[in-house]
């Protein structure tokens, strides 16, 4: 590919290979710049809110040396809070991107270019994953100022961080494509995403739940994300770490297929 | 030409009703959303922290937390309920309809503040009713419950009016929320007894208006508090007056509202 064909060159259509790398990169960078442009809102605000949660739970314990299986409660809580804010921000990034574009009518600028369904999914979900992981890193670094955070297994930690961000980015895409108004996506956030990210073991070991609820928790993919991510820090998990690897990967493959299908058929995107 | 008396009651009522209808139109977000997250907070605290000693002797964890969670939702709703409509009207260019109406700054600010505060009280009442299903909430003094809820709602509605006027972009608004409203509302003793904290940080909480509103509000339920409700009221009323004066002055000058 010479310089002329890259720049358009005025010599006929630009040749695109099997993957439209330039288009994919452009879409991805658009999604990243979208949140970096308002980084106080998208990075610093979640960090401060996460620190506030940490402070509240630490203070609510009244300094009593509460532990979960020999781990100080604050060290148990910190990974849960990081994962919670990572998930919420990944979801917010992709869902708001699609809903705003749909409501304002500029979704066509994303649908018209020569980008396949797979490239659209990858580009937009990539932006959501980037924001989630960045927010997670910022929140984790801020917490490490106050807490002696240690990392037990960096690979498991990274695996669950990336898969968690991807799962919520894909859910955000599904929610955003399905929603027709801001109310719809706000309802999904309020009644699905926030409760699940709150109640899936962020704040407590599920061993504290009644037996029936513990059983149900094992069907909740968010539980495996939080549990596995926490294992990466403290080396202790409620469920099986190996099952966790498989569950989050399986869920992500399924969600990817759904999003791909939505873009391919133009569900609620093309009239 | 229609004549107005000293006070344009019809104008204030119209603006009040518009804000109330706006609030009710989005009841899913403005009432059901906070109700859902409040119940979640209660459940999380109960599961994560329950089973220990009572935070205050004779008051269970849930009885202690419920007023705190309600107060948090109330302050947050009042702030958003005032800031979002003003800011939204401003960036959408609709604020001209209000600036052009034959209403004084006091009437406009009053309508926005009272509507946001009363909307927040609706949300707070719904949450209270839902919590009463799960928690055995005593009622010691109804006047204190209503009075301190109203004071907190007015205070945060006025803060919302000021932020709505000053914000130029959405991220200004969310910065005010994340760096000002959340810290003030959350680090107030809503979720832990301030008396148990070390002495050197206690002054920080005692300077927080939400701490005082909460002391009075919780007193209304349990009949116990760290300070007398009169002290709490003496702290809150001047703050409401100051914020009210600032909001009135900003609107009267047309700060960031008129070109």
Contacts between the chains, C-beta under 8 A, distances in Angstrom:
chain1	res1	chain2	res2	distance
A	38	B	169	7.7
A	38	B	170	7.3
A	38	B	171	4.1
A	40	B	171	5.4
A	40	B	174	7.4
A	40	B	175	4.9
A	40	B	178	8.0
A	41	B	170	7.1
A	41	B	171	4.0
A	41	B	174	4.3
A	41	B	175	6.7
A	41	B	178	7.7
A	44	B	175	7.8
A	44	B	178	7.3
A	44	B	179	8.0
A	45	B	174	5.6
A	45	B	175	6.7
A	45	B	177	7.4
A	45	B	178	3.4
A	45	B	179	7.4
A	46	B	178	7.8
A	48	B	178	5.3
A	48	B	179	6.1
A	48	B	182	7.2
A	48	B	183	7.3
A	49	B	178	6.0
A	49	B	182	5.9
A	52	B	182	6.0
A	52	B	183	6.2
A	52	B	186	5.0
A	52	B	187	7.0
A	55	B	186	7.9
A	55	B	187	6.7
A	56	B	186	5.9
A	56	B	187	7.5
A	56	B	191	5.0
A	56	B	192	7.0
A	57	B	48	7.1
A	57	B	49	7.8
A	59	B	191	7.5
A	59	B	192	4.5
A	59	B	197	6.7
A	60	B	45	7.2
A	60	B	49	5.9
A	60	B	191	5.0
A	60	B	192	4.2
A	61	B	49	6.8
A	62	B	55	7.7
A	62	B	192	6.8
A	62	B	193	7.8
A	62	B	196	4.9
A	63	B	196	7.7
A	64	B	52	7.2
A	66	B	52	7.8
A	183	B	26	6.4
A	183	B	28	5.9
A	183	B	29	6.4
A	186	B	28	7.1
A	186	B	29	4.8
A	186	B	33	6.9
A	187	B	28	5.5
A	187	B	29	7.5
A	187	B	33	7.9
A	190	B	28	7.7
A	190	B	29	7.0
A	190	B	32	7.2
A	190	B	33	4.0
A	190	B	36	5.7
A	190	B	37	7.1
A	191	B	32	7.7
A	191	B	33	7.9
A	191	B	36	6.0
A	194	B	36	7.6
A	194	B	37	6.3
A	194	B	40	7.3
A	195	B	36	6.8
A	195	B	40	5.7
A	198	B	37	7.9
A	198	B	40	5.1
A	198	B	44	6.1
A	199	B	40	6.6
A	199	B	43	6.9
A	199	B	44	7.0
A	202	B	44	7.8
A	203	B	44	4.9
A	203	B	47	7.3
A	203	B	48	4.3
A	204	B	44	7.4
A	204	B	47	5.0
A	204	B	48	4.1
A	208	B	47	5.4
A	208	B	48	7.3
A	209	B	47	6.6
